């Protein structure tokens, strides 16, 4: 028990630091006044995770891992009502219901935050906002379904802490199969849907391979959350008398992983900026020589910095983008090679997906790198002054005398 207490509160401390870093990163890039709903909900998640950790701690510290499960009929009959063990089993069963409710609430808050973040990230892309809305509906429906299965899977409610007679598995909240199966299935399904939003865009994006693989791993973090949820389910079902303790401890571990995964995309630009200031830009730059152009990952570099000193003065760009640095074209973008080139009036028009850095982010970078040289992009119809960092938009580049046109 002592080891778990240390682990649980260490995870809580790390999670709060991560959420704090995310909040700081958003405040410095977008400004507190431009916080989105996911920024506020992530702060709520910190409170919920603290309560969940406290509940998991009380399962072992106060109730010694006891609940109304793993008892023979003889033990139930001979156990004296209102005895210390009786009270611990009743109290342990009640705290399990609270723990399940907090665990579910936290996971679904994190899903909501990721869905809102993806909505910002894909703003302006055809069909993506429909997928975001479907995600919001799916998150709402699955949360209501899950919480109702926890609270109404055993009726009447007081049977969840009934000792004698045996209330049955569905009324043993520490090891209830209905709670386990409903939660793990809906958790996995919603995570798979959320993962399916950014990955196809990243896979098709024409960006350096190293950056692409890094982003694919970063946005595939939901897979680790799904694995943790499935592992938690298996361990609880096979834990026997330790089922109550396993339920609490693995709930904390799984939600910790979910918090880390859900905040990495927001913290990454802050981490990258810090590394650049320390001169470690080789972690993020594309391998190649100065002046390299064409070939490679498509679109080509017309210019590339050749040493760390130059790298430290280079402008900062979100990992979802790269700069073409061709003359006056300072727009950071990902070209989607799967898009079809359309010919109109003898002019080839290629659809491309762009990541625009907002003015607030540019101002931060100008302050950090006063000697860097770049031209500020013109605001597109999807870019909000002082907005939330980065947003996708769809533009078209005409390969002819008409130059660059907005769709």
N, C-alpha and C positions, 0 to 999 in steps of 0.2 A: 504493500500500500504506500509506503514511504517513497518508493521509486516513482510510482504513478503521480503522487502529489507534486514532486519535483518536476516531472515531465509536463504535467498539465499546466502548471503555472508558468513554466518556461515557454511553452507553446503560446500561452495567452500573451505573455510579454512580447514575444517576437511578432505575433499577429498585430498587436496594437501598434508596434513600431512600424510595421509594414503599412498599415492603414494611415498612420501619421505621415509617412513618406509620400504616400499617394496623394493625400490631401495637400501637402506642401507642394508637390509637383504640379498639381492642378491649380493651386493658388498662384504660383509663380508664372505659369504659362497662360492660363485663361483669366485669372483674377477671381477673387471670391464672389464678386457680384455676378459673374458669369457661370457660377456653379450650375451643373445640371442635376436632375433628380437622382442619378446614380451616385453623385458625390455625397449627397445627404444620406441616402440609404446605406452607403458604406459606413458612415458614422454610426447609424443605427445598428448595423451588423456588428460593430465593435462592442456595443452594449449587450446585444443578444449573445455573442460569444462569451462574454464575461459571465453572464447568467448561466449559460450552459456549462461552463467550467465549474462554477460554484455548485451546480446540481450534481455533476459527475463527482466532485469532491465529497459531497455529503453522502453519496451512495456508499462510499467506503468508510469515510471518517465517522459518520453518525449512525449509519444503519448497517455497517459491517458487511456490505454486499448482499444483504438478505432481502428477499421479496417473497411473494406468495407462490413461487415456482419451486421445482425440485424438492417436493415433499411427498412422502408416501401417505396413503390414506390413514395408516396407523399414527403417523406423526401429526397429521392434521387433527385427528381425534383426541390425541393425548395432550396437545399443546393447550395450555391454560390461557383463556382469554385475558387480555390486559396484562399478561406477564411481559417481562422485558423483551423476550424473543418475539412474542406476539406483536407488541408495539413496533419493534424494529421491522418486522415483515410487512406490517400494514403501512408504516411510514415509507419503507423502501419501495413498495409498490406504487404509492402515490407520487413519489419523486420520479419514478420511471415515466409516468404519464407526462409530468412536467418536462422531463428531459427529452422525451420524444417530440413534444410540441416545440420546444426551443430548437432542437436539432433540425426539424423540418422547416421552421420559420427561417432559420439562418441560411440553410441551403437555398431556399427559394428566393430570399432577398439577394443572394449572390448571383443567382440566375437572372433576376431582374436587372441587376447592375450590368451584367455582361451584355444582355440584350439591348439595353439603352446605349451602351458604349458602341456596340456594333451598328446601331442605328445612326449614330453620329459619323462613324467611320465610313459608312456606305451611302451617306446622304447624296442624292442626285443620281445614283446608279439605277438604271431601269430595272424594275421588278423587285429591288432589294427592300424597299420600304414595305411592300406587301409581306415579304417574309418576316420582317421585323414585327409587323402587326400580328401575324400568325403566331410568332414567338411569344408576344405579350399575352395573347389569349390562351395559348398552351400553358404558359407558366401559371396564369390565374386559375385555370380549370384544374390542372394537376395539383396545385397547392390545396385548393378546397377539397378535392377528392382525398388527398393524403391526410389532411387534418381531420376530416370526417371519419376516415377509417380508424384513426387513433382514438377519437373521442366516442364514436358510435359503434365501433366494431364489437364492443361488449356492452350489452344492455341488461339491466340498468347499470349506470355508471359505477355504483359502489361495488359491483362484483369484481372490478379491477383490483381491489385489495381484499377480497374475500379469502379467508383461510380455510374454513370448514363449512360445508363440504367443498371438495375440489371444484373450482369454477370452470375448469377447462382451459385449454391452451389460449384461446382467443381472449380470455380474461386474465391472462398472466402477462402484464405489459412488458416485463423484462425480456420475454422470449416469445411473444405473440407472433405467430406466423403470418397472420393477416397484416399486422403492422410492418413486418419485415418485407414481405413480398410486394405489397402495394407500394411501399416507399422506395425500395430498390428498383423496381421496374419503372415507375414513373420518373425516378431520378435519372436513370440511365437513358430513357427515351428523350427527356428534355435536354440532357447534356449532349446527346448525339445531334439533336436538331440544332442547338446553338453552335456546335463545332462546325456543322455543315454550312454555316453562313460565311465565315471568312476564308475557309481553307480553299474552296475552288478559285476564289479571286487570287489568292497568294500563289497557288499552283500554276496558274496561267500567266502570272505577272512576269514581265521581262525585266528582272532585276538580277544582280549578281547572285550566283548559286549559294555562296556562303550566307548572304543575308536572307535569301529565300528559305534555306533550311533552318536558320535561326528562328525566323518568324513562324514557320510551320510548327516547330517544336513549341514555341511560346503560345501559339493559339490552339495547340492540340492538348493543352494542359488538362482540359476536361476529361481526357482519357484516364489520367491518373486519379481524378476524383471518382470516376466510375469504378475503377479497380479497387479503390479504398472502400467504396460503398458495398461492392460485392464481397470483398474480403470480410468486412464487418458483419455482413449477414451470415456468412459461413461460420465465422468464429462464434457468434452468438448461438447459433443452432447447435453447435458441437461443444459448447462450453459447459453444459450440465449445470451444476450448482453454482458455477461462477458466471452464469449468464448475465446477471444483473450488473456485476462489475465490468464485464466485457462490453456490455451495451454502452455504459457511460464512458469508459476509456476510449473505445474506438470511435464514438461519436465525436469526441474532442479531436482525435487525430484526423478524421476525415474532414471535418469542417475547417481545421487548420490548413490542410492541403488546399481546400477550396478557396480559402481567403488568399493564400499566397498566389495561386493560379489566377484568381480574379483581379489581382492588383499588379501583376507583372507588366502587362501592356502599358499601364499608366506610369509605372516607376522607371521603365526602361529608358525613356528620353532623359530623365534626370540622371540616371546612372551613366548614360553615354556622355552627357554634357560634363559630368564630373571627371570621367576618364579622359575626355579631350583636354580639359584644363590641366590635367596631370601629365599630358603628353602621350597617353596610351591610345592614340587614335588608330594604331595598327590593328586593334581589336575589331574595328568597324569599317576600315577602308577596304576597297576592292583591290585585289592583287593585280599588279600591272605596272607598266612603265609610264613615265611622263610622256604626254602627247599621244597616247594610244587612242585610236578612234576606230569605229566600225567593228563588225564581228561580235564575238563574245556573246553577251546575253541580249543583244539586240539594241538598236538605237545608238549604241556606241558612246564612248567617252571622247569628247574633242579636247579635253584637258584633264590632267590628273596631277595632284600634288605629289612631289617626289621625295620629300623628307619630312621629319617630324615637326620641324619648325614651321614649315608651310602648313602642315596638317593642323597645328594648334591655332592657326589663323583662319582655317577654313570655316565656312559657315556650317551651322548645325542643321541637320535634316533628320526628320523622323525616319526610323528604320523601314517604314513602309514605302519610302520614296527614295529616289536618287536624283541628282541634278544633272541635267544634260550639259549645262555650262557652255552653250553654244551662242556666242555673241550676246544679244540682248535677251535671249530666252532663259529666264531664271526660274521657270516653273519646275517644281519637283514632281515627277510623275512616274507611274507604272504603265507601260504599254502592254496591252493585252493581245498577245499574238493570235489568239483564237478568233478575234473580231474579223469580220469580213470587210475588205476594202471596197467601197462603193464609188463608181465612176459617174460623175454628174458634169455634163457640159465639157467633157474632155479633161476634167480635173479629178484626180484620185483623192478621195476623202477617207481617212482612216480614223475609226473611233478609238479613243484611248481613255484610260482611267487615270485621273490625276489626284495627287495628294497635295493640298495647298496648306502651307503653314500660315496661321493667322497672324495678324499684326502684333498681338501681344507676345507671341513666341519670337517674332523677329526682333522686337524691342529688347527682349531678354538677351538674345544672342548678340545684338549690337553692343549692349552693355558689357557682355562677357568677352567679346572679341572686337575691340574698338578699331583694330587695324584691318579687319576683314573687308573684302570688296565684293559686293554683290548688288544687283539691282532688285528693288522691291517689285514683286509681281502686282499686276493690276487685280483688284478684287473681282472675283467672279460672282455670278448671281447666287452661288451656293456658299460663298465665304462671308462670314459675319465678323465685322470689326470687333476685336477684343473677344472673339469667340473661344470655344473650348478646344483650342489646340489645333486639331487637324480634322479635315473633312474630305471625303471623296467628292469629285464632281465629274461629269462626263463632258468632254469637249471633243472637237474635231479639228484636225490639222489638215489643211489643204496643201497638197504637194504641187504648187503652181504659183502663179504670180499673185494670187489673192492672199497669200500668207496665212496667218493664224486666225481662225474664226471660232466663235463660240456657237454651240448648237442652240 
